[in-house]
Amino acid sequence: MATEQNDVARALWYVGAGRAELREEKLAPLATGTVRVRALWGALSRGTESLVFAGRVPKSEYERMRSPFMGGTFPFPVKYGYSVVGRVEAGPAELRERLVFVLHPHQTAFAVPAASAVPLPEGHPPMRAVLAANMETALNAIWDAEPGKNDRIAIVGVGVVGALVGFLCRKLMPDTEVTLVDINPARAEIARVFGLSFAAPDSAPSECDLVIHTSASAAGLATALNLARDEATVLELSWYGSADVPVPLGGAFHSRRLRLISSQVGKVAPSHRTTWTHRARLEAALAYTADPRLDALIAPPVTFDDLPARLPQILAPTSGVLCQRIDYR
């Protein structure tokens, strides 16, 4: 197990297609209004970070896809990531020794403005709080989709974000019919834990009022369009990076007057933009991660020291990993 001085941290850097390494960084003296956070737990965002790891961020998105406090420039080398739970070891007295969530790359210790460190509510499990970033994406998607309380909803693709969208639909609209749709029958257990229905694509309910697609596959998007009723909304939450994706907009797409829209977490949904800040949205998402049922999404931890060697296995499409937790302790 590597050790480090208090003024030196180690960070994960993506350094080439399929390659990552840990690098040491000297921490600057703490400035006024900042906090130093010692990382305890983190999480990989498998969808986005698999594209970063493979060098598949398109040039047009180099600036928009920068994560908070990211180092380097796309495609490589980049210090990336956005889910760390740690303890404040220096800074304003009201935050000192508090457990906080920070949208920050994978790093053992770092300094950020105090406003960027979101305190965990008292008693909130820190190992579960690593889901806050993905939960924020799911919450924003629901705001973008604007579902009705009596809508029939299908969510195509049961990765972490898709599962969290289903979780929030059930929590916010308990009487709504929600079905998780995936080609992997093992994902039925996630649906069961969250109190949702599950179906394979060929047996999923049609005539849905709202379909949310999160599988990041052309086949999944085609399924989503097929499940929608006339004049329904299909919300595309996947990000495909630099891949070209065929979309079946022929056939009955126009005659059925389907509405295909996108959602992305970088901006607060227009429906909530005048009353919600990014900070308030993140605080709300963090509060939702207290639910113990969410443990069903979290894989056994990998130590930070082992992360570079384990990344190819974790990020492989066939790994079956949902939320990969990182143990910094």
C-alpha positions, 0 to 999 in steps of 0.5 A: 500500500502506497503512502504519501505526505500531507502535501502530496496527493496521487491522482488517476490520469487517463494517458492513452487509449486503454491506459491509465496511471497514478501520478503524484501531485504537490498540493498548494498551500490552502487559500482563503475560502477553500477546503482540503478534502481527504478522499475516502470513497469514490465511484467510476461513471462507467458510461462516460469514463469508458469513452474517456478511457478509449479516447472517444470524446469527439473534438467538438465536445472537448470543452463541454465535457470537461469535468469540474477540476479536471486536469489536462486536455482531451484526448490525453492525458486527462485527470477525469472523474466526478464522484468523491466522498471525503473528509474535510481536514482543513478549511473553514471551521464549520466544515472541518471534519465534515464528510462531504461529496465533491464533483472531482476527479479520482484523487487521494486529496485535493483543495476546492472552493468551500462551496464545491464541498457538499456536506453529507446529511447527518448519518448519511452512509458515505459509501452510498453517497458516491451515487450522487453524481449519477443521481443528479443526472437521473433527476435532471432527466426526469425534470426534462421529461416532465412525466405525468403522474398517470403515465406509463413509463418504460426505461430502456437500458438498466445501467446505473443511470437507467436504474436511478431514473426508475428509482426516482420515478417510483419515489416521486410518483408511487402510483405510476406504472414503470418498467425497466427494459434490458437484454440482460435478465439479471437486471430483473433483480434491480427492478424487483428491489426498486418495486418496478416491473421488468421486461426483455425488449421483445416483451416490453409494454408498448403504447408508453406515454414516456420512454427514457433511453439509457443503453447507449446502443442503436438497438436500444434506441430503436426499442425505445421508439417502438415502445412509444405510443402516438405523440409520446416523448422519447428522451435520449439520455445516452451519450455515444461519444464519437460513435455514429448512431443510426436512428430509425426515423423512417417508417411510422416515426413522423406519422405517429408524431413522436417527440425525440428529445435529449437530456444532459446534466450540464445545465439545469432542466429548463422547467426548473432553471429559474428556481433551482441552482446546480448546487441545490440540484446536487444537494437534492440528489445527494439526499436521495442516495440515503435509500438502502435499496441503492446498495443493489447498484454498488459493486464491491470496492476496488482499492485506489492503488489497484485502479489503473490495472483493473480499469480494462476489466471494470469498463469492459462492456461484458463486465456486468459492473454497475457502480464501481466503488473506489476505496481510498482508505 
